[in-house]
Amino acid sequence: MWLTNLLPPYGPTRHCCIPSAHGSIMASPMRSLLTDLSRYVRCFHVFLAKSTEHQTMKQFVEQQLPGLLASTGSGKSAFNILSVGGGAGEIDLQIISAVQASYPGVAINNEVIEPSADQILKYKERVAATSNLDNVKFTWHEETANEYESRMKAEKKSQKWDFIHMIQMLYYVKDIPAIIRYFHSLLAAQAKLLIILVSETSGWETLWRKYGSSFPTDDLCTYVSSANIKGILDSVGLKYKVYELPSHMDITCCFTEGDNDGELLLDFLTETYEFSKTAPPELKHQVLEELRKPGCSENRNGKVIFNNSMSVIMIEP
């Protein structure tokens, strides 16, 4: 979930500080937004407020997920869920609610892999404030997906899971094929592995394919879309189905110089700390022009609406 899932993305170029004739700085070095997590969180909150991402995911979980998990827990006295990159738990609890509706009275074991202690704290607070969780056992692991894999192998553990989900988190994984292979190997019979990430038809794809090499990421994240994941799955012969989740984001404020929300959204879109202030003027101009184009956005009633579409990839055992 964008580092929350968080979500996304991505290849590096540096711009040196150039003193002007008056001794001031003409351009600052660009650096990854992920080097300042407090600003990242502020950007993410604006992103959620301006986009339909969580509403779209909630709708999918409520309306489509139960049918996709229809045979997964049949005849079982317990349903085991592994959340990889669970963030603060908002989508996780919606998933649990869907499982409860599909398998009433069945005990649920929900384990969460999440590297952020702050996110785990928020997750625990959300659980404490939520009713109807008496049949759910929660376990949190403060570690990355790779750290979890290493620990499980060192402890020689190989627990099987009925449902594993990775929502907006594969951007922060170094070896994506390896991590998919590992978690796929943990699926029980009839189980499912769900991946949600940006769609190859989204504005993210257009923006990052064209300008990703100009944005500074310090190898903290990688741009990946549904096209990449489908290619990986095809290459190893895994069976899967893809469901598109249309989503959009109002980025009109990005085009008002000095607008605080606009600057935070530009940071999030480019994964760059204070993009408006540190990007070379030509790059900033090109990115803003690109964001207006049909490949990224459409104009609705005078507003610039960014294509934030996601893909759900459901993988069979």
C-alpha positions in Angstrom: 0.0 0.0 0.0 2.0 3.0 -1.1 4.3 3.1 1.9 1.4 3.9 4.1 0.6 1.8 0.1 1.6 3.3 -0.7 1.8 3.3 -2.8 4.0 4.3 -5.6 6.9 4.5 -7.4 10.7 4.9 -9.0 15.2 6.3 -11.6 17.8 8.9 -10.8 19.3 12.1 -12.1 21.0 14.7 -10.0 21.0 18.5 -10.5 23.8 20.4 -8.9 23.4 23.7 -6.9 24.3 26.6 -9.2 25.1 29.9 -7.5 23.7 33.0 -9.3 25.6 36.2 -9.8 24.1 37.4 -6.5 25.3 34.3 -4.7 21.9 32.7 -4.2 21.0 29.1 -5.2 19.5 28.8 -8.6 18.6 25.1 -8.3 18.7 22.7 -5.4 19.6 19.1 -5.6 16.6 16.9 -6.3 16.1 14.2 -3.7 13.6 11.4 -3.2 10.4 12.2 -1.3 11.0 9.0 0.7 14.1 10.7 2.4 11.6 12.7 4.4 8.8 10.4 5.7 6.9 13.2 7.5 6.5 15.1 4.2 5.7 11.8 2.5 2.8 11.2 4.9 1.5 14.8 4.3 1.6 14.2 0.6 -0.1 10.8 1.0 -3.0 12.4 3.0 -3.5 15.0 0.2 -3.5 12.2 -2.3 -6.2 10.3 -0.4 -8.3 13.4 -0.1 -8.0 14.3 -3.8 -8.3 10.7 -5.2 -11.0 8.0 -5.2 -8.4 5.3 -4.5 -9.7 4.0 -1.1 -13.3 4.3 -2.1 -12.6 2.3 -5.3 -10.8 -0.4 -3.3 -13.5 -0.5 -0.7 -16.1 -1.0 -3.4 -14.1 -3.9 -4.9 -13.6 -5.5 -1.5 -17.3 -5.3 -0.7 -18.7 -6.2 -4.1 -16.3 -8.5 -5.8 -13.9 -10.0 -3.3 -16.4 -12.3 -1.6 -17.2 -14.0 -4.9 -13.5 -14.4 -5.7 -12.9 -16.1 -2.3 -16.0 -18.3 -2.5 -14.2 -21.6 -2.5 -11.1 -20.6 -0.6 -12.3 -21.3 3.0 -14.9 -24.0 2.3 -15.0 -26.6 5.1 -12.2 -24.9 7.1 -12.6 -24.1 10.8 -10.0 -21.3 10.5 -9.2 -18.8 7.7 -5.5 -17.6 7.6 -4.8 -14.2 6.0 -1.4 -12.7 5.5 -1.3 -8.9 4.8 2.0 -7.9 3.2 2.5 -4.2 3.6 -0.7 -3.7 5.6 -0.1 0.0 6.5 -2.6 1.4 9.0 -5.1 -1.4 8.3 -8.0 0.5 6.7 -8.3 -1.8 3.7 -7.2 -4.9 5.8 -10.3 -4.5 8.1 -12.5 -4.2 5.0 -11.1 -7.4 3.7 -11.6 -9.1 7.1 -15.2 -7.9 7.1 -15.7 -9.5 3.6 -14.2 -12.8 4.8 -16.5 -12.7 7.9 -19.5 -12.2 5.6 -18.4 -15.2 3.4 -17.6 -17.5 6.3 -19.7 -16.5 9.3 -18.4 -17.8 12.6 -15.1 -19.1 11.2 -12.0 -18.1 13.2 -9.7 -15.7 11.3 -6.0 -15.5 11.8 -4.7 -12.2 10.4 -1.0 -11.6 10.3 0.5 -8.3 9.1 3.9 -7.6 7.7 4.6 -3.8 8.0 8.0 -2.1 8.4 6.6 1.1 9.9 6.1 1.2 13.7 3.9 4.2 13.3 1.6 2.5 10.9 1.4 -0.6 13.1 0.4 1.7 16.0 -2.3 3.3 13.9 -3.4 -0.2 12.8 -3.8 -1.4 16.4 -5.7 1.8 17.3 -8.1 1.1 14.4 -8.6 -2.5 15.5 -9.3 -1.3 19.1 -12.0 1.0 17.8 -13.7 -1.6 15.5 -16.4 -3.9 16.7 -17.2 -7.4 15.4 -13.6 -8.6 15.6 -14.1 -11.2 18.4 -13.3 -14.1 16.0 -10.1 -12.4 14.6 -6.6 -12.9 16.0 -4.1 -10.2 14.9 -0.4 -10.6 14.8 1.9 -7.8 13.6 5.5 -8.2 12.3 7.5 -5.0 12.2 9.6 -5.9 9.2 9.8 -5.8 5.4 8.6 -8.6 3.1 12.3 -9.6 2.6 13.0 -9.6 6.3 9.9 -11.8 6.9 11.1 -14.3 4.3 14.6 -14.4 5.7 13.2 -14.9 9.3 10.8 -17.7 8.2 13.6 -19.5 6.4 16.0 -19.1 9.3 13.3 -20.5 11.7 12.4 -23.2 9.2 8.8 -22.2 9.2 6.5 -22.7 6.2 2.9 -21.8 7.3 0.3 -22.0 4.6 -2.2 -19.2 4.0 -5.7 -19.1 2.6 -5.4 -15.5 1.4 -2.3 -13.3 0.9 -2.6 -9.8 -0.3 -0.1 -7.2 -1.4 -1.8 -3.8 -1.9 0.2 -0.9 -3.4 3.5 -2.2 -1.9 5.5 -3.9 -4.7 7.1 -0.5 -5.6 9.3 -0.9 -2.5 10.6 -4.4 -3.2 14.0 -4.9 -4.8 13.4 -8.3 -6.4 9.8 -8.4 -7.4 9.8 -11.8 -9.2 11.5 -13.4 -6.2 9.1 -12.0 -3.6 6.1 -13.1 -5.7 7.5 -16.6 -6.0 8.1 -16.8 -2.3 4.7 -15.7 -1.2 3.0 -17.8 -3.9 4.8 -20.8 -2.4 3.0 -20.1 0.9 -0.5 -20.6 -0.6 -2.7 -23.4 0.7 -4.9 -25.5 -1.6 -7.7 -23.3 -3.2 -5.9 -20.2 -1.8 -5.4 -16.9 -3.5 -2.7 -14.3 -3.8 -4.0 -10.8 -4.5 -1.9 -7.9 -5.9 -3.2 -4.3 -6.3 -1.0 -1.7 -8.0 -1.2 1.0 -10.6 -2.7 0.0 -14.0 -0.7 0.0 -17.2 -3.5 2.2 -18.5 -3.1 4.9 -15.8 -1.6 8.3 -15.9 1.2 7.0 -13.6 2.3 4.7 -16.5 2.4 7.6 -19.0 4.2 10.0 -16.6 6.8 7.6 -15.3 7.6 5.9 -18.6 8.5 9.3 -20.0 10.1 11.1 -17.0 10.9 8.5 -14.4 14.6 8.6 -15.3 14.6 12.3 -14.4 13.1 11.8 -10.9 15.4 11.1 -7.9 14.6 7.8 -6.1 17.9 6.7 -4.5 16.9 3.1 -5.2 14.2 3.4 -2.5 11.5 2.4 -4.9 10.9 1.1 -8.4 8.3 2.0 -11.0 6.2 -1.1 -11.7 2.7 -1.4 -13.2 0.3 -4.2 -14.0 2.1 -4.7 -17.3 5.3 -5.7 -15.4 3.5 -8.1 -13.1 1.6 -9.8 -15.9 5.0 -10.3 -17.7 6.5 -11.8 -14.5 3.6 -14.2 -14.0 3.5 -15.2 -17.6 7.2 -16.0 -17.6 6.9 -18.4 -14.7 3.6 -19.9 -15.8 1.3 -18.8 -13.0 -2.4 -18.6 -13.6 -4.1 -15.3 -12.8 -7.0 -13.0 -13.6 -6.9 -9.2 -13.9 -9.7 -6.8 -12.8 -9.4 -3.1 -13.6 -10.4 -0.5 -10.9 -11.1 2.9 -12.4 -10.0 5.6 -10.1 -9.3 9.3 -10.5 -7.6 12.2 -8.7 -8.3 16.0 -8.9 -4.9 17.6 -9.6 -6.2 21.0 -10.6 -4.4 22.6 -7.6 -1.0 21.4 -9.1 -1.3 24.2 -11.7 -1.6 27.1 -9.2 1.8 28.3 -8.3 2.4 28.2 -4.5 -0.7 26.2 -3.7 0.3 24.0 -0.8 -1.9 21.0 -1.7 -0.7 21.3 -5.3 3.0 21.2 -4.3 2.4 18.2 -2.1 0.6 16.4 -4.9 3.4 17.2 -7.3 5.9 15.7 -4.8 3.7 12.6 -4.6 3.3 12.3 -8.4 7.1 12.6 -9.0 8.3 11.0 -5.7 10.5 14.1 -5.3 10.9 16.2 -2.2 9.7 19.8 -2.9 9.6 19.1 -6.6 8.3 22.6 -7.4 11.3 24.3 -5.7 14.1 21.8 -6.7 13.3 20.6 -10.2 15.0 22.4 -13.1 12.5 24.8 -14.6 12.4 23.0 -17.9 11.6 19.6 -16.2 8.9 21.2 -14.1 7.4 22.8 -17.2 7.4 19.5 -19.1 5.9 17.5 -16.2 3.1 20.0 -15.8 2.4 20.0 -19.5 2.4 16.1 -19.5 0.0 16.0 -16.6 -2.6 18.0 -18.6 -2.4 15.7 -21.6 -4.9 12.9 -22.4 -2.4 10.2 -21.6 -2.4 11.4 -17.9 -5.6 13.3 -17.4 -8.9 14.7 -18.8 -10.5 18.0 -18.4 -13.9 17.9 -16.6 -15.8 21.1 -16.0 -12.6 23.1 -15.9 -10.8 20.6 -13.5 -7.8 18.5 -14.4 -8.7 14.9 -13.4 -5.7 12.5 -13.3 -6.2 8.8 -14.3 -5.3 7.0 -11.1 -6.7 3.6 -12.3 -5.5 0.4 -10.5 -5.3 -3.2 -11.5 -6.3 -6.2 -9.2 -4.3 -9.3 -10.1 -5.7 -12.5 -8.5 -3.2 -15.4 -8.6 -4.1 -19.0 -8.2 -2.1 -21.6 -6.2 
